[in-house]
Amino acid sequence: MGYTELELELSTDFKHDDLGKIISKKIRSDDFTFAILRKSLDARNKRDIHWLIRAGINSPALTGESPVIKKLPLPGSRHGKKKKTVITGCGPAGIFCGLILQGSGYDTVIIEKGADVKKRTEDISRFEETGKLNKNSGYCFGEGGAGTFSDGKLTSRTKTISLEKNFVFEELIKAGAPEEIAYMTHPHLGSDNLKKIIPVIIADFISSGGTVLFETEVTDIHKNGEMITALELSGANTGKMEGDKFIFAPGNNSFDLYRLLLSRNVGFSTKPFAIGFRVEHLQETINLAQWGRKTLPGVKAAEYRLTATHAKGAAFTFCMCPGGKVVQSAPRKGLSVVNGMSDYRRNGKFANSAVVTPFTIEELTGKPVSPSQALDLLEGLERKFYNYSDSFNIPAIRISDLLNGKTSSDLPSSSYPFHLISADFHELFPSAVLCRLIGGIGIFKKKLRGFEEGIALGLESKTSSPLKADRTSNFTTSPFTNLYICGEGSGNAGGIISSAADGVKTAMAVHRAE
């Protein structure tokens, strides 16, 4: 059996049967099998927008050799030797770390302060109807982590996780994810799919002997010298949880857990991160800007990624959600943080994205800042946005007014579930931060037609962790020899895929330490 790869240009509304016919014609044979290896949209010429397809073909009519596909070398099923691993956090890092450890013979327990997906969905619906937030069962915490209620983007810029990434994709597809995630240039699952996929993966973990304790919070750490011996638990499960290895996989919202670890002298340092606001437009505005038309057959909704560098600094867009909505992702009452989400079809009326600027916490204070002080400063800003209305109603402004130094006299309709309040953002953001953001959107409006027609709303402060765990080369974090910190909350990952891959790498590090 021979092999070759073909680069094809196809219309946006091509059918799978069309692809087979084209391949047959090109290799001059009807005896073949093929797989799509890569699919990306080429919209550089608005008069000729098309898919770029790379296909791998196997056929007796070909002479080339098939490429060798490398697989992640997983540890054997008896490796764990009955040792117990305790994972705190049921987001991507915790889930995929747990899958591998349980599969390699460990007795693995995942502790999650939030609820399962079903209860989270009910609690979020109730929150958006009443404004009453269940702090441990909302957009931040619970089964699947914050990513469960997001756009479900599966892109990652990390270059060193190809094997781990492939393993994660295989598990997602096995749990019901569309197979296209393996070859799309910008794959995404959508929150509606994630809410089905994550419970399937968790069920697989449990069926292999793993345990998940939902609505259970870690409140203390017991130690003996350089070893953690147990965790103190409260909530649905109380008491001590003893173990041999302890893995913390917190999201970057888990400030209470950060503070607990810091109180036990666990090594963290501050790191650069980014803050800003969400922007929202009509999806038709983005489609027209990107495609030159309101709709494009075979493509869900137009996306954008914008960067800007100017005399005062830099700004960029992050977590763009086509056809999505803006949500309130505060970890508890008294704080206000916005985020974006969308479903797989991306067929909502609005498009939203974070517009943020990178900086260090020391730039705001003009002096060195400890990790705990960094948490306090960031929470102080989130509290300021909540206090503006003493509710989850959020400050907002038309982008055109922000650029012209005005306060908006009125605001358009929005996807945000609560009210928007016209505000002067100069009263809310640190001046250096807002200056960089305004400079950035001044450039964005030149790059994306109609950008100034949108609105800016709320505070986006959870693009990444403000702290980074001081991990050793074997993934442990001082002063403990059996403590591992991974995922977004470790400061070593960002997003679903890099977090899941970091969980995989952490599990492999635990395996190597035996």
N, C-alpha and C positions, 0 to 999 in steps of 0.2 A: 504494500500500500504506500503510495507516494503522498507528498504533502506540498502545499504552497500557500502563500497568503496573498490576497488581493486587496487593493485600495479602490473603493468604489464611491462614486458620487450619485446619490439618489434623491428624488423629490421628497419633500417632508411628509407626504401622505403615502409613501410606498407601502406595499403589502409584502408580507413574508414570502408569499408565493412568487412575487416579482423578483425577489432576491435570488431564489433558487433558479429561476429561468435565466437570469443574467449570468450567474456562475456557470451554468450548464453551457451557455453559449461561449463564454470566455475560455473554458478548459476543453470545450468540444467533446463533452461526455455527459451522459445522464447518470452515470454510476459514480456517485460521490456522496459524502456527508460533509456538513460544514457547521461552523460555529462562529458567531459574531464575537470578535475579540475587542473591538472598540467602536463606539458610536458617539459622534460629536456633531453639533450643529454649527455650520459655517454660515454666519450672517454678515460677513464683511461687506458683501454686495447685496443691498436690500432688494435689488431686482432679481437676484438669483440666490435665494436662501435655500440651502439643501443640507442633507445629512452626509457626513463623511463616514464611511463604513470600512473597517478593516475586518476581513473574514478569513478564517483558516479553513482550508479545504483538504480533505483526505479522499484520494481516488486512485484506482489502479492505473489511470491514465497519466498520473504524475510521477515524477522521479525524485523529488526532494524528500528530505528526512523530517519527520515530525520533531518539534522542539521537545526537550526534556522539561517536564513540569516538576518543579521542586515543591515538596510538601513540608510543612512544619513538623520536625521530629518530636512527636509527643512522648512523654515518659510512659513506661509500662504501667499496667493496671495494678501491680502489686508494690509499686514503689513506696507508697505512703507508710507502710509498716504500722498501720493502726494509729498513726499519730493524728492529733486533732488540730485542724486549722480553723480559726475564727476570723471571719471577714466582716468588717463593719462597712456597710454601704452596698445597696443593691442596684447601682447604676451599671453602665457598660463595663467598667473596670472590675467591679466586684463580681458581676455575673460571669464574665469570661475567665477570670482568675479562679472562681469557684468551680466552673465546669472542668477545667483541666486538673485541678487538685483532686476533686472528687473522682474523676476518671482515673487518676493515678494511685488510688488506694487510700487517700486520706479520708478521715471522718471530717467533713466540712460543714460548717454552719455559717450562714449569712444573716447578719443582724441588720435590720432596716427600720429606722425611726418612723418612716411613712407607711402608708397603707398599700394594699395591692391595687392593681390597675382598676378593677371594677369599683372599689370604694373611692379611689382617687377621682375617677370620672364623676361619680355622684357628688362628691364633696366640692369639686371645682364648679359643677353646674349650680350647686346651692350657693356657693360663694359669689358667683357672678349674678345670681338673682337677688341675693340679700346683702352682699357686702360683708358677710360674716366669714372670716377666714379660719379654717382649721389649719393651724400652723404646721402640722406634721402630715397633712394630707391635701396638698395643693400642687401647684406647678413645680415646686422645688424638690420635694421629697417624695419617696415612695418607689414602688416597683418600677425598675427601668431608669430611675433617676429623672433629672430635669429633661433629658433628651426624649423621653416618652411623649411629652407634650411639646413638640417642636416641629420643625419642618422635616426632621429626620435625615438631614444631610449626611452623606457618607464619604465626603471628600476629606483628604488629609494631605498636608504639604510635607509631612515627615517622610524622609527618603529611606529610612532604615527599618521599616516595618513591613516589607512586602510579604514575607511568609506569614506573619501574624495577621496581617490584613486579609490575606486570602483565606486563612482559617476562619476568621470572623465572618467573612462573606458567605462561606460555605455553611456555617451554622445558621446564619440568618435565612438563607435560601431554604435550608432544610426545615426551618420553622415556619415557612410560608411567604417569605419575601419574594418579590418578582425577580426572575432570573436576570433581568436587565441590569441589576445593580452590579453585576460582575463585569459589565463592559461599557456602561454609560460613562462619559467623561465626567459628568456631574450627577452621580446617582443620589437618589433620595427615596425615602420610604413614606413620608407623610405620617402625621400623628395617628390617623385612623388605622394604618397598617401596623404601626409600632404597638398600639394598644392590643393587637391580636398576637403579634409575633413574640413580644417579651414574655407573656404568660406561658407560651408554648416552650420557650427555652427554659424557663423556671421549672415547668412541669418535668422536663427532661432531666434537669438537675436533681429534682426531688426523687424521680423514679430510679435514679442511680444511687440513691441512699443519702443525698444531701438534705440539709434542713434549712428552712428559711423562717426567721422570726420577724414578722411584720409588726409595726406599731410598737417597736421595742427600742429604747434609747440607751446608749452607753453613757453612764453618768460618772464613772470613776475607773481608774486603772490600778490594779494591785500588782506589786512587783516584789522581786527578791533579787537584790543586786542588779545585775545587767539583764535580767530576764523578767518579762511580763508573765505573771502567773494566772491572772484572771481579769475579767471585766465585770464591773458592777452594772446591772441592768435595771431599768424601770419601764413602766408601761404595761403592755399586755403580758410581758414575761419579766418577772422580777427575780433578783438574786444574783449569784455569781455564775459567770460562764468561764470555766477553766479551759486551758488549751496549751498546745505546744508552740504553735506559730500564730502570730496575730497580724492580720493584714487590715490596714485602714484604707478604704477606697471612698473617701468622702467627695461630694461635689464641691464646687467652689462657693456654694451657699452655706456650707457647714461651719459657720463661725463658732458656734458653741463647742463643736468637736475640736476645732483648731485651738481654742482657749484651754480645753482640757489637756490636750497634748502639750501645749506650751507650759502649762502649770506643772507638768512632769518633766520639764527640761528637754523635751524632744526638739531636735535641731531643725529650725526653720530660719529662712532669711527672706527679706522682702525682695520683690522682683518687679520689673517693669510690667505694666498692664495698660488697659485703655478704658476710658469712660466717655460717655457722650449722651446722645438721645436717640430715639427711634424717629425715622421719617416715614410718612405714609403718603401714597399716591393712589389714584385710580389705576387699576391694572391696565386699562386701555391706554392711559398716558404712557406707561412703560412699553407696552406693545408697539405703539406708534413710534416711539423713539428708537426702539431696537429693530423693528421689522419694517417700519413704514406703513403698517396696516394694523387694524384693530385685532384681527385674528389670523392665525396661520394654521392651515390644516395639518394635523399630525403632530402638533407641538402644543403643549398645555398652556404655558404662559411665559412671557419673556422675563429674563433675569438681568441683573447687572452687577458688576463689581467695579468699584471706583476707588481710585487712590489720588491723593493730591499732596504735593509738597510746595510750601510757600515760605516766605521770609520769616513767619512767626512759628513755623513747625510743620506738622503733617496731620492728615486725617485720612480715614479710609472707611468703606462700608463693610459691614460684617453681618453674617447670618441673614442674608436677604431671603424673604419669604414671599414668593410670587403667589398671588391669589390667596393670601393668608390673612391673619388678623393679629393685632397687637394685644398682648395679654398682661395681666398684673402678676408678676412673679416674685412678690415679696415673700421672704422666708417667715415673716411673722407680722402681726399687726403693729403699726407704728413706723413701719418702713415702707418705702415705695420703690419698686424696681420694675421696669418694663422689659418685655421680651417679645419674640414673634413666633408664630406657629402657622402651619398650614397642613392640609390633608394631601393625600397622594395626587388627587386630580388637579389640585391647585386652581380650582374654578371659582374662587371667591372674587368679590368685586374689587378688593383692594390689594395693593402690594406694599410691603413694609421692609425696612432694613434698619439696622443700627448704623449710625454715623458716629464714629469714635475717634479719639486722638490718643496716641500712645504717650505715656509719661511715667516717671517714677514718683513715688509718694514724697520723696525728698524734695522734688521740684515744687511741691505745694507748700511745704513747711520751711524750706530753706535750711534744714538741719537733718542730721541722721535720725531715723525713726526705727523703733524696734518693731518686730512682727506684731506684737499685741497692740501697739499704738497705731499701726497701719490699719488693723481691723477696726479700731475705734474711729479713726478718721473717715474710713469708707462708710461705716454704718452711720456716722454723723451726717454725711451727705444724703444718704438714703432717708434718714429721719427728717431732714430739712424738706425734702420733696413731699413726704407724707404730711408734714405739719402745714404745708402751704394751704391745704384745704381741710386738714384734720380728718382725712378720709382717703380712700383709694381713687378719688377723682384726681386727675393729674394735670399739671400745668402744660400748656400747649401754645404754639404760635405758628402762624403761617410762615413758610420759609422765606417768601418775598419780604415780609415785614421784618423778619430777623436780619436779613441782609441790609435792609434800609433803616435799621435802628428804630423800628416802631413796635408798638404793642398792638396785636390784632384786635380790631373792634368786633369781629365775629369769627367763628370757626366753622368749617364745613363738617359734614357728617363723617363718622369714623367707624372703624371696626372695633375700637376699644369698648369693652362691655360697660364701663362706668362713664361718668361725665368728663369732658375736657373743660379746663378753666383757662381763659386767656391770661397769659402771664408774661412778665418781662424776664427773660432768661438771664439777664445780667444780675438779677437779684438772687438767682439760684445756683449758678455755676461759678466756680473759681474763675477769675477774669482770664488767667493764662489759658485755661482749658477752653473757655468759650471763644476766645480770640482765635485759637487754632481751628476750632470747629467752623466758625464763620468763614475763615479764610479757605477752608476746605470746600464748603458747599458753594462758595463763590466760583471755584474751579469746576465743581461737579456740574453746575448748571450749563457750563460751556461744553461739557463732554456729553451730557444727556439732556436732550431737548425736553423741556417741560419740567425739569427737576424743581425749579423754583415755585411750581404750582402746588406743591405738596405742603404738608404740615410737619413740624417737629414736635414731638410730645414725650414727656416723661424723662426719666433718668435711666440710661443703660449703663449699668456698673458691673455686670457679671460676665463680661466677655472672656475673662480668664481669672485665675487665682492671683491675689496680690502677694501670695507667699509661695515659697518653694521649699520642699523638704530637702534637707541636707543628706541625700542618700549616698551610701558608699557604693563601690563598684559591684558589690554583691546584693545591692538593692535594700539593705537594711538601713535603718536610721538611728543614730545615736540618741540617747545613751544605751539603747537596748539592742541586744544581739538577735532577738527573735521578733522584732518589729519591722514591718514592711509598710510603706505608704505609697499608694499608686493612684493613677487616674488624674482627672482634672484638679482635684483637691491637693494633689502632691505638687502641682506647679510644673509637672513634666509632660502634660498632655493637654489637649483642648479639642473638644468635639467628640462625637460618638466613636469614630473609628480609632483615633489615636489613644483615646481613653481605654477602649476595649483592648487594643494592642498592648498598652502599658500593663493592663491586668494580666494578659497572656505572658508577657515578659517577666512579670513579678512571680507568677506561678512557676515558670521555668527556673527562676532564681532560687525559689524555695526548693525545688527539685534538685538543683545542683548542690545545695548546701547539705544535703543528706550524706 
